[in-house]
């Protein structure tokens, strides 16, 4: 694994762990913070602009009609992060 990829991969694993835990406990404030600050920052560093835009949009561009709607969008974001993680694990030499 490249010395540049390793910190990004570990950062992604940390973010995923924190998001899954916050989702499981229903901590909406923590989820919003992670999505807006951590996911967006990580995605920009990793060269994933679409993921960065989605995490920004989730928090800033659309008011959520309900808690359930927000949680559904968080679930999609977690799924997207897991897909990036799977892609990196499947081909560690592929660009993030």
trRosetta pair geometry for C-beta under 8 A, 3 or more apart (Angstrom, degrees):
i j d omega theta_ij theta_ji phi_ij phi_ji
1 5 5.5 -121 -179 82 89 115
1 6 5.1 105 126 -71 122 90
1 9 7.1 -63 -165 11 140 151
1 92 5.1 -87 -101 179 81 134
2 5 4.2 85 60 7 97 104
2 6 6.9 -152 87 -17 51 82
2 92 7.7 172 3 153 80 93
2 93 7.5 104 -27 -116 108 60
3 6 6.0 -38 -143 19 32 118
3 7 8.0 29 165 -10 56 96
4 7 7.3 -61 -168 32 32 99
4 8 7.2 19 147 -6 63 115
5 8 5.6 -69 -156 45 41 111
5 9 5.8 40 153 -23 78 109
5 88 7.3 172 -173 -158 116 115
5 92 6.7 129 123 -177 155 81
5 96 6.6 160 -130 -40 89 112
6 9 5.8 -56 -143 36 28 110
6 10 6.3 23 161 -15 65 107
7 10 5.8 -56 -143 41 31 109
7 11 6.1 36 155 -22 65 107
8 11 5.6 -53 -146 36 30 114
8 12 6.4 33 153 -21 63 104
8 42 7.3 129 -151 -162 77 88
8 45 6.4 -163 -109 117 105 110
8 46 5.1 127 -161 -95 130 97
8 96 5.5 -97 135 -45 146 166
9 12 5.7 -53 -150 34 31 112
9 13 6.5 31 152 -18 64 104
9 85 7.8 108 -148 -131 77 75
9 88 5.7 -176 -106 146 103 146
9 96 7.8 -147 -67 -91 72 128
10 13 5.6 -52 -147 36 34 112
10 14 6.4 37 152 -20 65 104
11 14 5.7 -54 -150 35 32 112
11 15 6.4 30 154 -17 66 106
11 42 5.4 -178 133 -119 121 115
11 45 7.8 4 84 76 162 142
12 15 5.8 -54 -147 37 31 110
12 16 6.2 32 155 -19 66 107
12 42 6.2 140 -83 177 68 141
12 46 7.4 54 -65 -71 116 153
12 81 6.7 179 -165 -170 95 97
12 84 6.7 -124 -148 105 144 114
12 85 5.6 178 138 -87 128 93
12 88 7.3 115 55 23 160 157
13 16 5.7 -53 -145 37 30 112
13 17 6.3 32 156 -20 63 106
13 85 7.0 109 -79 -126 68 127
14 17 5.8 -57 -150 36 29 111
14 18 6.4 24 156 -14 64 108
15 18 5.8 -59 -148 40 30 108
15 19 6.1 27 156 -18 67 109
15 34 6.5 143 -155 -169 85 108
15 38 5.1 174 -116 142 111 122
15 39 6.1 134 -177 -81 141 68
15 42 5.8 -85 -35 -20 156 161
15 81 6.8 -123 107 -154 112 146
16 19 5.8 -58 -144 38 28 109
16 20 6.2 27 160 -18 65 107
16 78 7.1 107 -139 -149 76 81
16 81 5.4 -179 -90 132 95 128
16 82 6.7 109 -132 -77 130 70
16 85 6.3 3 -54 -53 155 150
17 20 6.0 -56 -144 36 26 108
17 21 6.3 24 157 -16 62 109
18 21 5.8 -58 -148 38 29 110
18 22 6.2 25 157 -15 66 109
18 30 7.5 -128 166 163 97 115
18 34 5.8 -178 114 -110 117 140
18 38 7.4 4 74 92 143 170
19 22 5.8 -56 -143 41 30 108
19 23 6.0 32 156 -21 66 108
19 31 6.7 81 -141 -123 75 76
19 34 5.3 -176 -84 130 85 153
19 35 7.7 92 -114 -63 117 74
19 39 7.7 53 -71 -63 137 116
19 74 7.4 -169 -170 -179 106 101
19 77 7.6 -121 -163 108 149 105
19 78 5.4 -176 129 -99 130 100
19 81 7.0 97 44 43 157 160
20 23 5.7 -54 -145 36 29 113
20 24 6.2 32 155 -22 64 107
20 78 6.6 113 -77 -145 72 134
21 24 5.7 -54 -148 34 29 112
21 25 6.4 10 159 -3 65 110
22 25 6.1 -65 -144 48 29 99
22 27 4.3 -89 -154 62 82 109
22 30 4.1 -141 -128 101 132 121
22 31 4.9 175 128 -63 129 76
22 34 6.4 179 22 -2 158 143
23 26 7.5 32 -177 -74 29 34
23 27 8.0 -74 -50 41 20 75
23 31 6.4 89 -74 -94 68 124
23 71 7.3 121 -144 -150 89 91
23 74 6.0 177 -102 131 109 127
23 75 7.2 115 -146 -82 142 69
23 78 6.5 -24 -42 -56 157 152
26 71 7.9 -28 -128 -101 73 131
27 30 3.9 19 127 25 120 118
27 31 6.2 148 96 -20 69 86
28 31 5.5 -55 -145 37 33 114
28 32 6.3 35 157 -21 67 104
28 67 6.9 -84 -84 -142 145 96
28 70 6.6 45 -139 117 114 141
28 71 7.7 -78 -99 -72 95 87
29 32 5.8 -53 -149 34 30 110
29 33 6.4 29 153 -16 63 107
30 33 5.7 -55 -148 38 32 112
30 34 6.1 31 155 -17 67 108
31 34 5.8 -55 -143 39 29 109
31 35 6.1 27 159 -18 65 109
31 70 7.9 119 102 149 136 107
31 71 8.0 17 136 -107 174 64
31 74 5.2 -13 -177 -123 135 143
32 35 5.9 -56 -142 38 27 109
32 36 6.1 11 165 -7 64 114
32 59 5.7 114 -158 -114 86 112
33 36 6.3 -65 -140 44 22 99
33 37 5.6 -16 178 17 65 119
33 38 7.4 51 133 -5 70 101
34 37 6.8 -67 -120 54 16 85
34 38 4.7 -36 -152 38 59 124
34 39 6.2 65 147 -22 71 96
35 38 7.6 10 -27 52 10 82
35 39 5.2 -19 -141 24 39 132
35 40 7.4 60 151 -28 48 92
35 55 4.8 -165 178 -156 75 91
35 58 5.3 -77 162 87 141 138
35 59 5.8 158 101 -46 114 114
35 74 6.8 -101 -66 -115 136 85
35 77 6.0 9 -120 157 110 169
36 39 7.5 53 1 44 12 94
36 40 6.0 -12 -179 -6 33 131
36 55 6.5 175 -92 153 31 94
36 56 6.9 82 -131 -109 70 48
36 58 7.6 -137 -69 77 74 97
36 59 4.3 -15 -77 4 112 168
36 60 7.4 105 -119 -35 115 95
37 40 6.5 -76 -147 40 6 106
37 41 6.2 0 164 -13 53 116
38 41 5.9 -58 -142 38 25 108
38 42 6.1 20 161 -15 63 110
39 42 5.8 -58 -144 40 28 109
39 43 6.0 27 159 -20 65 111
39 51 7.0 -114 167 154 99 100
39 52 7.6 177 130 -107 76 50
39 55 4.2 -170 101 -115 119 154
39 77 6.7 -2 -147 177 169 122
39 81 6.9 -90 -127 -80 112 125
40 43 5.9 -56 -143 37 25 110
40 44 6.5 25 158 -18 61 106
40 52 5.0 83 -147 -147 64 77
40 55 4.6 -150 -65 95 79 128
40 56 5.6 86 -108 -60 129 83
41 44 6.0 -59 -153 34 28 110
41 45 6.5 23 154 -14 64 109
42 45 5.8 -61 -151 39 32 109
42 46 6.0 17 157 -10 69 115
43 46 5.8 -62 -138 46 29 105
43 48 4.1 -89 -157 78 83 103
43 49 7.2 137 146 -90 104 18
43 51 4.0 -150 -129 94 137 105
43 52 3.8 -170 99 -61 123 79
43 55 6.5 165 5 9 145 134
44 47 8.0 40 178 -65 27 25
44 48 7.7 -84 -54 56 22 67
44 49 7.2 56 -107 -97 60 61
44 52 4.9 80 -58 -99 76 148
46 84 7.6 71 134 179 153 140
46 96 4.0 -81 -170 120 100 131
47 95 6.3 -43 78 164 145 113
47 96 6.0 122 47 82 96 82
48 51 4.0 2 139 28 116 121
48 52 6.3 137 98 -22 73 87
48 84 6.4 -9 -102 -114 154 144
48 96 6.6 -71 -41 137 104 86
49 52 5.3 -55 -146 38 38 115
49 53 6.2 39 156 -21 69 103
50 53 5.7 -53 -149 36 31 111
50 54 6.4 31 152 -19 64 105
51 54 5.7 -51 -145 35 32 111
51 55 6.4 30 156 -17 64 105
51 80 5.9 171 -116 143 100 128
51 81 7.4 110 -153 -80 133 67
51 84 6.8 -2 -74 -52 156 144
52 55 6.0 -57 -149 37 29 108
52 56 6.5 28 153 -18 63 108
53 56 5.7 -57 -149 37 32 111
53 57 6.1 33 155 -21 67 110
54 57 5.6 -55 -143 39 30 113
54 58 6.3 42 155 -32 63 102
54 77 6.5 176 128 -104 116 91
54 80 6.8 43 84 46 158 175
55 58 5.6 -43 -150 22 31 119
55 59 7.2 10 159 -2 59 105
55 77 6.2 96 -93 -137 79 130
56 59 6.6 -78 -163 44 30 95
56 60 5.7 -29 170 26 72 120
56 61 7.3 61 126 -17 78 107
57 60 6.8 -79 -118 55 21 80
57 61 4.5 -35 -144 29 66 128
57 62 6.7 33 169 1 81 102
58 62 7.7 -42 -133 45 24 102
58 73 5.4 166 -132 143 103 127
58 74 7.4 109 -169 -77 140 59
58 77 6.2 -9 -69 -61 159 137
64 67 7.5 89 126 -84 130 22
64 69 4.8 175 -167 90 96 111
64 70 4.2 23 -154 -63 169 92
64 73 7.4 -127 -106 14 120 136
65 69 5.0 72 50 1 85 157
66 69 4.7 104 55 2 77 99
66 70 7.2 -138 98 -1 46 85
67 70 5.7 -56 -154 37 34 112
67 71 6.3 31 151 -17 68 108
68 71 5.7 -56 -146 39 32 110
68 72 6.3 37 154 -24 65 103
69 72 5.7 -49 -148 31 31 114
69 73 6.7 27 154 -14 62 104
70 73 5.9 -60 -155 38 31 108
70 74 6.4 34 148 -21 66 105
71 74 5.3 -49 -146 35 36 116
71 75 6.4 44 151 -25 65 99
72 75 5.5 -49 -153 30 33 115
72 76 6.8 35 148 -19 62 100
73 76 5.5 -46 -151 32 39 114
73 77 6.6 41 149 -19 65 102
74 77 5.5 -53 -150 36 35 113
74 78 6.4 37 151 -19 67 102
75 78 5.7 -51 -147 36 32 112
75 79 6.4 36 151 -21 64 104
76 79 5.5 -52 -149 35 32 115
76 80 6.4 35 151 -21 65 104
77 80 5.6 -51 -149 34 33 113
77 81 6.5 33 152 -18 64 104
78 81 5.7 -54 -150 37 33 112
78 82 6.3 35 151 -20 65 105
79 82 5.6 -55 -149 36 32 112
79 83 6.5 36 151 -23 64 103
80 83 5.6 -50 -150 31 33 114
80 84 6.7 33 151 -17 63 101
81 84 5.8 -52 -152 35 35 110
81 85 6.4 36 149 -20 65 106
82 85 5.4 -53 -147 37 34 115
82 86 6.3 37 153 -21 66 104
83 86 5.7 -50 -146 35 31 112
83 87 6.4 34 153 -21 63 105
84 87 5.6 -54 -150 35 32 114
84 88 6.4 30 153 -18 65 106
84 96 6.9 52 -177 -166 109 82
85 88 5.9 -57 -149 37 30 109
85 89 6.3 25 155 -14 65 108
86 89 5.8 -57 -144 41 30 108
86 90 6.0 30 157 -22 66 111
87 90 5.8 -57 -144 36 26 111
87 91 6.8 -35 173 38 61 95
87 94 6.5 -91 157 88 91 145
88 91 7.3 -92 -146 66 21 60
88 92 6.5 49 171 -109 66 52
88 94 6.9 -137 -111 67 47 101
88 96 5.9 12 -91 -107 117 83
89 92 7.0 8 -135 -69 25 81
90 94 7.8 6 83 11 82 137
91 94 3.9 60 107 -17 115 116
